[in-house]
Amino acid sequence: MNIYETVFILTPVLSDAQMKEAVEKIKDLLKSHNAEIINEENWGLRKLAYPISKKTTGFYSLLEFKAEPSIVDTLETLFRRDERVIRFLTFRQDKFAAEYAEKRRSLKNAPKEIKEEKSVIKKEPKTKVNKTINEAEIEDIELEKED
């Protein structure tokens, strides 16, 4: 069994309930073919990079699942037949992509305090603009200029 990741864009004219129903239909297809759903993310309504069928926005969804390779053809056939799906991309994750996805999921599910600590820690700038110079250093600098 391989680990796959699929991202699909649903048309923006759907209501929230219709969007969730479309995602459930895809998940039910995967479950009916003995696929194990690892992760599901709803990215919400986002602007498209370019217009597709005169639409400039779409509902993005991501599914990570573990399944046999034969399921991909069935899944993509469902995507092509469903008029609510305007774009999709499915690919098999290699070991590095699977490790990265695992780290991303663990950071996403980490407690809020840990995320805040990581955002607070910042590197010190390489140059110090507001450095105070004492009088002895000024004399040393003046002596170097004279030489």
TAZIMO-V835601 format. One record per residue. N is the residue number from 1. RES is the residue in one letter. SS is DSSP state (H for helix, E for strand, - for the rest). PHI is phi in whole degrees, -180 to 180 (none if undefined). D_CENTER is the distance of its C-alpha to the mean C-alpha in Angstrom with 2 decimals. Layout:
# TAZIMO-V835601
n->{N | N}
res->{RES | RES}
ss->{SS | SS}
phi->{PHI | PHI}
d_center->{D_CENTER | D_CENTER}
This chain:
# TAZIMO-V835601
n->{1 | 2 | 3 | 4 | 5 | 6 | 7 | 8 | 9 | 10 | 11 | 12 | 13 | 14 | 15 | 16 | 17 | 18 | 19 | 20 | 21 | 22 | 23 | 24 | 25 | 26 | 27 | 28 | 29 | 30 | 31 | 32 | 33 | 34 | 35 | 36 | 37 | 38 | 39 | 40 | 41 | 42 | 43 | 44 | 45 | 46 | 47 | 48 | 49 | 50 | 51 | 52 | 53 | 54 | 55 | 56 | 57 | 58 | 59 | 60 | 61 | 62 | 63 | 64 | 65 | 66 | 67 | 68 | 69 | 70 | 71 | 72 | 73 | 74 | 75 | 76 | 77 | 78 | 79 | 80 | 81 | 82 | 83 | 84 | 85 | 86 | 87 | 88 | 89 | 90 | 91 | 92 | 93 | 94 | 95 | 96 | 97 | 98 | 99 | 100 | 101 | 102 | 103 | 104 | 105 | 106 | 107 | 108 | 109 | 110 | 111 | 112 | 113 | 114 | 115 | 116 | 117 | 118 | 119 | 120 | 121 | 122 | 123 | 124 | 125 | 126 | 127 | 128 | 129 | 130 | 131 | 132 | 133 | 134 | 135 | 136 | 137 | 138 | 139 | 140 | 141 | 142 | 143 | 144 | 145 | 146 | 147}
res->{M | N | I | Y | E | T | V | F | I | L | T | P | V | L | S | D | A | Q | M | K | E | A | V | E | K | I | K | D | L | L | K | S | H | N | A | E | I | I | N | E | E | N | W | G | L | R | K | L | A | Y | P | I | S | K | K | T | T | G | F | Y | S | L | L | E | F | K | A | E | P | S | I | V | D | T | L | E | T | L | F | R | R | D | E | R | V | I | R | F | L | T | F | R | Q | D | K | F | A | A | E | Y | A | E | K | R | R | S | L | K | N | A | P | K | E | I | K | E | E | K | S | V | I | K | K | E | P | K | T | K | V | N | K | T | I | N | E | A | E | I | E | D | I | E | L | E | K | E | D}
ss->{- | E | E | E | E | E | E | E | E | E | E | - | - | - | - | H | H | H | H | H | H | H | H | H | H | H | H | H | H | H | H | H | - | - | - | E | E | E | E | E | E | E | E | E | E | E | E | E | E | E | E | E | - | - | E | E | E | E | E | E | E | E | E | E | E | E | E | - | - | H | H | H | H | H | H | H | H | H | H | H | H | - | - | - | E | E | E | E | E | E | E | E | - | - | H | H | H | H | H | H | H | H | H | H | H | H | H | H | - | - | - | H | H | H | H | H | H | H | H | H | - | - | - | - | - | - | - | - | - | - | - | - | - | - | H | H | H | H | H | H | H | H | H | H | H | H | -}
phi->{none | -108 | -100 | -119 | -132 | -127 | -119 | -136 | -115 | -99 | -61 | -76 | -82 | -77 | -79 | -60 | -65 | -66 | -65 | -64 | -66 | -66 | -66 | -63 | -62 | -69 | -65 | -65 | -62 | -63 | -65 | -68 | -103 | 60 | -90 | -102 | -81 | -88 | -150 | -135 | -132 | -106 | -86 | 82 | -80 | -133 | -77 | -82 | -68 | -150 | -65 | -124 | 52 | 63 | -113 | -109 | -133 | -166 | -87 | -92 | -139 | -127 | -130 | -110 | -149 | -111 | -158 | -77 | -61 | -67 | -69 | -63 | -63 | -64 | -64 | -68 | -64 | -62 | -60 | -68 | -81 | -83 | -72 | -77 | -90 | -100 | -151 | -154 | -149 | -126 | -145 | -87 | -84 | -83 | -65 | -72 | -66 | -66 | -64 | -63 | -64 | -64 | -64 | -63 | -66 | -68 | -69 | -66 | -91 | -68 | -60 | -64 | -62 | -66 | -62 | -66 | -62 | -66 | -77 | -78 | -70 | -130 | -75 | -75 | -63 | -69 | -111 | -102 | -79 | -97 | -75 | -87 | -114 | -83 | -64 | -64 | -68 | -63 | -63 | -63 | -66 | -65 | -66 | -66 | -66 | -69 | -74}
d_center->{23.41 | 20.19 | 16.56 | 14.75 | 11.37 | 11.85 | 10.13 | 12.91 | 14.03 | 16.95 | 19.72 | 19.79 | 23.37 | 22.58 | 23.27 | 21.01 | 23.19 | 23.12 | 19.34 | 19.27 | 22.19 | 20.54 | 17.58 | 20.33 | 22.32 | 19.67 | 19.23 | 23.06 | 23.44 | 21.32 | 23.31 | 26.54 | 25.95 | 25.47 | 21.74 | 20.10 | 16.87 | 14.80 | 11.77 | 11.24 | 8.78 | 10.22 | 8.37 | 11.97 | 14.10 | 12.83 | 15.01 | 15.25 | 15.88 | 19.28 | 21.36 | 21.38 | 24.62 | 25.33 | 22.22 | 20.03 | 17.41 | 15.78 | 14.06 | 10.64 | 10.18 | 8.57 | 11.20 | 11.76 | 15.50 | 18.46 | 21.23 | 24.01 | 23.54 | 25.80 | 23.39 | 21.16 | 24.10 | 24.79 | 21.25 | 21.19 | 24.68 | 23.60 | 20.87 | 23.64 | 26.17 | 24.19 | 24.78 | 21.99 | 19.33 | 19.30 | 16.80 | 15.12 | 13.93 | 14.51 | 14.71 | 16.08 | 14.37 | 16.81 | 17.54 | 15.50 | 12.22 | 13.24 | 14.02 | 10.78 | 8.95 | 11.90 | 11.67 | 8.15 | 9.65 | 12.83 | 11.73 | 10.20 | 13.57 | 15.67 | 18.43 | 18.17 | 20.94 | 19.18 | 16.22 | 18.99 | 20.97 | 18.32 | 17.95 | 21.78 | 22.53 | 22.91 | 24.78 | 28.29 | 29.03 | 31.10 | 33.95 | 35.61 | 36.91 | 38.77 | 40.58 | 44.08 | 46.87 | 50.03 | 53.49 | 54.00 | 50.95 | 52.22 | 55.59 | 53.96 | 52.05 | 55.28 | 57.18 | 54.66 | 55.03 | 58.82 | 58.71}
